[in-house]
Amino acid sequence: MKEKKKLTTTSGRAYNEYEDSMTAGPRGPVLLQDYFLHEKLAHFNRERIPERIVHAKGTGALGKFTVEHDITKYTCAKLFSKVGNTCKMLARFSTVAGEKGSADTERDPRGFALKFYTEDGNWDLVGNNTPVFFIKDAKKFPDFIHTQKRDPKTNLKSPTMMWDFWSLNPESLHQVMILFSDRGTPDGFRGMNGYGSNTYSMINHSNERIWVKFHFKTLQGISTLTWPEAEIIKGKDPDHAQRDLVNAIANADFPKWALKIQVMTESQAKKFKWNPFDVTKIWPHADYPLIDVGTMELNEIPVNYFANVEQAAFAPANVVDGISFSPDKMLQGRILAYPDAHRYRLGANYEQLPVNRPITEVHNYNRDGFMTIDNNGGDSPNYHPNSFDNIETKVHYKEPPMHLDSNVADTYNRNEHDDDHYTQPGNLFRKVMNENERTNTIFNFVTSMKGITGEKRDEIIQRQLSHFFKADKDLAWRVGKGLDFKFKE
Ligand code: HEM
């Protein structure tokens, strides 16, 4: 039998009475000196922290990544230095727009956030289950997310806001097309792919940089829901995807994903038809084939959800030697946004929390701040340069310089083909989807667009149909027919 533990206050004082408050006489009143009562009520009032501004509803699992193929010609990252290397990791899957208690089967991209605890420090790959995104500039992100959240007056989700924004931002069309296919309602997290989506770079031992995209292919097979199926599950089990993952891991049916990369040299990037750093575009697989790297397996549900999942802080800023950024405007914005969000949500020392702490030692001159929970640098100097400590500050690793196209600073920089928002979504609809997928996508578009209301309804529908038309005439025609929409002059 387990040894009994004694009940204590949070400061460790033994306390024997848990259920009854200390009172003057059996009928009360309650005495002010019942400190345990105060502590309990006060701590309860402070249980909630701000939920993530996006991706609030999520599920986490721990696992292992194993390197199975040699990619050292692309990267000098220690993780990839040898076939057979393994690394502990954390994954968090999520929906985007819904609140912490929202339903798992909502139509939404799914977050696919990974933290690799490598010998070089933490590498976070914060992706989605889609290879592209709705916008290509971080400046539009808050506006876009406002349209996915609640109407400022009714506090309801609003298809009018969504379609108004999408129709005014045709760069969203590619992602909208994926979102309204049945990939927009995955049947749980195990049956979906993950994508780094943004373009990153890898740097090898010769200090050469190559552009890279990350793909995690589900080894469970893709599994999606139709709109009606997703609606039914939403009511029956809002935690459908979380339950599926927790149960699979409990039954030792560990889900796995194969990591593959696409690479593009700097000279290929110059000749690529589209901007290779535009997150609304994919790199066609025929031209940039997938290269095998390794396998990720999730095999453990963290012992405490709040400590290890709610407090997990993923950031595209967390790269390691051998993996780096690209000029991708969205990625550049994300490098700032995530650590800023974590400081707000978890506090300035969020990286000291066990789930976020790297397995490597941390040495720098940052000190103090709320909730400092490591030894705060002990008695070592808190300034640099100094004559006392032995931290090596000369550069041990230096990235190659990034070549820029231009040094003209402007806010409206466009290249040829940057406004081609139609070729890739058109190809997706015609060439990648089969007829059943096209039919479901059209049904999903029509069902959602029927929710557009108000004086701007026709204007919004007409604008969106014109984008569909530019991508694929059949698509526009079938959605227009489903909406019984008459074009106006
Ligand atoms: C510039 C555009 C973007 C901005 C400003 C942005 C910002 C944010 C912020 C502030 C959070 C909440 C972080 C937290 O409180 O823990 C978040 C979460 C997240 N974002 Fe983004 N985001 C952007 C684009 C993207 C893109 C393109 C992807 C996918 C490729 C993505 C994937 C995620 C994921 C997966 C999470 C949840 C991470 C977790 O599980 O904790 N975001 N984003």
Residues whose N, C-alpha, C, O or C-beta is under 5 A from the ligand:
A	BS01	HEM	R52 I53 V54 H55 R92 S94 G111 F112 A113 V126 G127 N128 F133 A138 F141 Y195 G196 S197 N198 A312 F314 M330 G333 R334 A337 Y338 A341 H342 R345
